[in-house]
Amino acid sequence: MQPSPRSPTTPGVRRFLDTTLDYLLWPLLFGGSVLLMAYGTALGHGTLAFNLTYLLLALTLCVLERVRPHEEDWHHSDGQEIPDLAHTLLTKLSVQVLIISATAIGLAKSIGDQPSGGIWPSHWPMFFQVVLALVVAEFGLYWAHRVAHEWMPLWRFHAVHHSAKKLWFFNTGRFHFVDTFKSIVFTVPCTALAGAPGPVMVWVGGITAFIGILTHCNIRMRFGWLNYIFNTPGLHRWHHSMDLREGNKNYGENLVLWDLIFRTYFNDHARRPPSEIGIREAMPHTFFGQLAAPFYWKRYQAEQKELRKQMRKQKSTPEASQAP
């Protein structure tokens, strides 16, 4: 029996559909999240809409990571689920809710909702106001991130985030609370002094959350020209490289505009980002250890170096004692 004339083309069609899905996934996930939040906001339930949308996005990423992983090896547990969750709930989430709600949004409303001297283009459509606010906020986020990499007193706190051995949606919030507070300090003045109104600030916060969890997901996707606008998972995987020529690049949180301007943009099309990521320094395995270590970083690194030296010596001692 001869095979169907259409059967030889089936693998090609499947590859085409699979590749098409690779390119569509990120814009569908991000765009869908924005549309859901916009719909809820239009109904007068902005906060509820954001929370439900973020939860739905997290659940969707959880499923997609299992069926379309970027790195199969990242499925294995790194033993950091509890610290990752603790950082998210007890540091990043709490600091953002308390400080952003009390200062960023409140300050933006007190400044932006008052008649300004024409500093903020309040007459623009909301879409363009949000785009402008993202560009302004990104300037602070960019420098907060870059300084955390290039200045040791802040790197020791940011190292908690980079100590992750894999990227997946669950460790998106793996940040030391000092690191999170630093980002807020850098960003709030940019948008507040510009006079961005409260609703615009809420949108900036929502978009930052959506892009943040997408950036860390372990899902096979392709991005094309989007890599020159947004901070995509593909760009952020280079940022987590242990090779500082790659890792000290792509500082943008949402956009790569300032990376392009200040020449810290990196994307090697000839190869995949490294699957082995992390830091070369030591980092405690426990949540409370990770909170404490940055405050006595040099002493902790010296102690761990001495401990590794003793362990190597102990391993070599039995071999030496068995020699005739």
Salt bridges, closest charged atoms under 4 A:
ASP18 OD1 - ARG68 NH1 2.91
ASP18 OD2 - ARG220 NH2 2.75
ASP22 OD1 - ARG68 NH2 2.25
ASP22 OD1 - ARG220 NE 3.52
ASP22 OD2 - ARG222 NE 3.74
GLU71 OE2 - HIS70 NE2 3.66
GLU71 OE2 - ARG272 NH2 2.75
GLU72 OE1 - HIS75 ND1 3.71
ASP84 OD1 - ARG174 NH1 2.71
GLU150 OE2 - ARG146 NE 3.04
ASP179 OD2 - HIS158 ND1 2.72
ASP179 OD1 - LYS182 NZ 2.78
ASP243 OD2 - ARG245 NH2 2.84
GLU246 OE2 - ARG271 NH2 2.26
ASP268 OD2 - ARG271 NE 2.80
GLU303 OE2 - ARG299 NH1 3.26
